[in-house]
């Protein structure tokens, strides 16, 4: 599993002009299931992200996790995170999981976050989404699991 994590003050996702998910202070998590990924990968990534200490403590140090702060998460499927740009000018996406498996692992990832007590909303898998955010910091982290 691959994720791009952004610490946000707020984030929202719209499909066809309708709001489908949002969060206040917390994380916007763009996630991609890669070929060969399993439920164990999705669970491990969600658990790691929930404990990642990237929120400020009272001294202004990044010492608190999403669980510690009680923040929310907006999880958006993003198969383009699998882009291979090593040859030519057109990215290849053959390392992404097939759509059915990608959706299953994406849903599992979000459900694992929920199970960890994190208020989690989702975008719409496979849709043309409009994502807006206010990046806090900015703090943006790439993760592979």
C-alpha positions in Angstrom: 0.0 0.0 0.0 1.1 3.5 -0.8 -0.1 6.7 0.9 0.5 10.4 0.6 -0.4 11.9 4.0 -1.2 15.6 4.4 -1.7 17.3 7.8 -4.7 19.6 7.3 -6.8 22.2 9.0 -9.7 21.0 6.8 -10.3 18.9 3.7 -13.3 18.0 1.5 -14.0 15.9 -1.5 -16.9 16.5 -4.0 -18.2 14.3 -6.8 -20.5 15.9 -9.4 -20.8 19.0 -7.2 -22.0 17.0 -4.1 -20.0 16.8 -0.9 -19.1 13.1 -0.3 -16.6 13.4 2.5 -14.8 16.0 4.7 -12.7 16.4 7.8 -11.7 19.2 10.1 -8.2 19.2 11.7 -6.5 15.9 11.0 -5.2 14.1 7.9 -6.1 13.9 4.2 -4.8 10.5 3.2 -4.4 9.7 -0.5 -4.1 5.9 -0.7 -3.3 3.4 -3.5 -3.3 -0.3 -3.3 -0.4 -1.8 -5.2 -0.3 -5.1 -7.1 0.3 -7.9 -4.5 -0.9 -5.9 -1.5 -3.0 -7.7 1.1 -5.3 -6.9 4.0 -2.3 -7.1 6.3 -0.6 -4.3 4.3 -3.7 -2.1 4.5 -4.1 -2.8 8.3 -0.4 -2.1 8.9 -0.4 1.2 7.0 -3.6 2.4 8.8 -2.1 1.5 12.2 1.2 3.2 11.4 -0.5 6.4 10.1 -2.8 6.6 13.2 0.3 6.6 15.5 2.5 8.8 13.3 3.6 11.7 15.6 3.2 14.7 13.2 1.0 17.0 15.2 2.4 19.7 17.5 2.4 19.3 21.3 2.2 22.2 23.7 5.9 23.0 23.1 5.3 23.2 19.3 7.2 19.9 18.6 5.7 17.3 16.3 5.1 14.8 19.2 1.4 13.9 18.9 -0.4 11.4 16.7 -3.9 11.5 15.1 -5.1 9.3 18.0 -3.6 11.7 20.5 -5.2 14.7 19.0 -8.6 13.2 18.3 -8.4 14.5 14.7 -10.3 13.1 11.8 -9.2 11.5 8.5 -10.4 12.0 4.9 -9.3 8.9 2.9 -9.3 9.3 -0.9 -8.4 6.6 -3.4 -5.6 7.7 -5.7 -4.4 5.0 -8.1 -2.0 7.6 -9.8 0.3 7.2 -6.8 1.4 4.0 -8.6 2.7 6.0 -11.5 5.9 4.7 -13.0 7.7 7.7 -14.7 11.0 5.9 -15.4 10.5 5.7 -19.1 9.1 8.2 -21.6 6.7 11.0 -20.8 3.6 9.0 -20.2 3.3 7.5 -16.7 2.4 3.8 -16.4 0.1 2.4 -13.8 0.6 -1.3 -14.2 1.9 -1.7 -10.6 -1.5 -0.6 -9.1 -3.8 -3.3 -7.9 -6.7 -4.2 -10.2 -9.8 -2.0 -9.5 -11.8 -4.6 -7.6 -8.9 -5.5 -5.3 -7.9 -1.8 -5.0 -11.4 -0.9 -3.8 -11.5 -3.8 -1.3 -8.2 -2.7 0.2 -9.1 1.0 0.2 -12.3 0.2 2.1 -10.4 -2.1 4.5 -7.8 0.7 5.1 -10.6 3.2 6.0 -12.4 0.7 8.2 -9.2 -0.1 10.1 -8.8 3.7 10.8 -12.4 3.7 12.1 -11.7 0.7 14.2 -8.8 2.6 15.8 -11.3 5.3 17.0 -10.5 7.8 14.2 -13.5 9.7 12.7 -13.0 8.7 9.1 -14.7 9.8 5.9 -14.0 8.6 2.4 -14.1 9.9 -1.2 -15.8 7.8 -3.8 -13.6 5.0 -5.3 -13.1 5.4 -9.1 -15.0 8.7 -9.3 -13.7 12.0 -10.8 -13.3 13.7 -7.5 -12.5 17.4 -6.6 -10.4 17.5 -3.5 -9.8 20.7 -1.5 -7.6 21.1 1.5 -5.9 23.6 3.7 -2.5 22.0 4.3 -1.3 22.6 7.9 2.4 23.3 8.1 2.7 22.2 5.4 3.3 18.6 6.5 3.2 16.1 3.6 4.6 12.6 4.0 5.0 9.7 1.5 4.6 6.2 2.9 4.9 2.7 1.4 3.9 -0.4 3.4 
